[in-house]
């Protein structure tokens, strides 16, 4: 079977920045083991599998190691594929996913995604977390998905050099570190998920579903310009809206072709 494949840099307006995602358009879903093998072969943080059906689209996301319930950058990339390649001129799309319907609409310089909020609760610092990060948390919040760790300042986030093996042994799939922003940003962050096969994710939409409500509660604001300070780096505009989180970003096509499966 020969299927279209795209590689897109998401949450950026230039090549070789943001978070690269593969998007593959399938006539129907293959066995999970085959989808996982394809994602491992692509060897990107996420591969999105897009299945058109009766004018709608179904969407699933796989890291090189596991399927995940929510992915922001690969959803952004999938929206670009639909609206710029499969149905040029279309201005909105709704993806049916494991996290429910996700609506995306086009803006002049990018796309806005309507995502579920992921609120968190303050917790004591888990055993081994500070050692794994190589930094002392100011405070720690948790959800079923991640720990969220506040550090002293943006420089501490930017220069952090964690022990990925130790992070993988924690009892959450991922760890977000964050601090008040520098330059023109309201906050900065990084995201580590070695247990999911992604030691550091370059720019993580799903992490901002937890970051935005955290910073909203902390500052009383509802809109943020955020920067994920990985080596590639990327910008995410966040808005708390009706108990959900709107994430805005741009993306750039890098590769277009076909895969033989």
C-alpha positions, 0 to 999 in steps of 0.5 A, a space after each residue: 500500500 502506498 500512502 501520502 506522508 508529510 513532515 512538518 515543523 510545528 509551532 514555528 514559522 521557519 524550518 528546522 525549529 519547532 517540533 517536527 511531526 509526521 502526518 500519514 493519510 490512511 484509507 483506514 487504520 492498520 493494526 496497532 502493531 503496524 502503526 507503532 512500527 511505522 512511528 518507530 521507523 519515522 523516529 520523530 516525537 510523534 507520527 499522526 495517522 489521519 483517516 478521512 471518513 464521510 467528510 470528517 477525519 479521525 486522528 491518532 498519535 504515536 511516539 516511537 514507543 507508545 500511542 498517546 491520548 493527546 498531541 498538540 504539535 501533530 494535530 497542528 501539523 494534521 490541520 495544515 495537511 487538511 487545509 493546505 494539501 487535502 482540501 485547499 481553501 478549507 478554513 476549519 476542521 474537527 478531528 475525532 480523537 481519543 480526547 474527544 472532538 478537537 476543532 481547529 480553525 485557520 488564522 492569517 498566520 497559523 491555526 488555533 486549536 481548541 483543546 481540553 484543559 488539564 488542571 493540576 493539584 499542588 503536591 509534595 516533591 516526589 522522591 527522586 524528582 529533584 535529583 532527576 532534574 538536577 534542580 530544587 523545585 520551588 513547587 510541584 503540581 501533578 495530574 495523571 499525565 505529568 508533574 509540573 515543576 516551578 523553577 526559580 527563573 527562566 535561565 534555570 529552565 533554559 540551562 537544565 540538564 536532567 537525568 533522563 533515565 531517572 525521569 523515566 523511573 518516576 510515577 508520571 509519564 512526563 515532567 514539565 518544568 516552567 518559570 516566569 518568562 524572559 524576553 517577550 514571553 509570559 512563561 517558559 517551559 521544557 518537557 521531558 518524557 523518556 518513558 514515552 520514548 521522547 527524552 525531550 519534546 521540542 514543543 509540546 501542545 498537550 503540556 500547555 493544556 496543563 501550563 496555561 491553567 497553572 499560570 492562569 491560577 497563579 497570575 489571574 491572566 487568561 492569555 499568554 505568549 509562551 516559549 518552550 526552550 528546547 534546543 529547537 524552541 517554539 512559540 505557543 499562544 495560549 488562551 483559557 476559554 470556557 474551561 478549555 485551552 486554545 493553542 495558537 501556532 504556525 507550521 512549515 512543510 519540510 517533506 512531502 512524499 509517499 510511504 510503502 507499507 
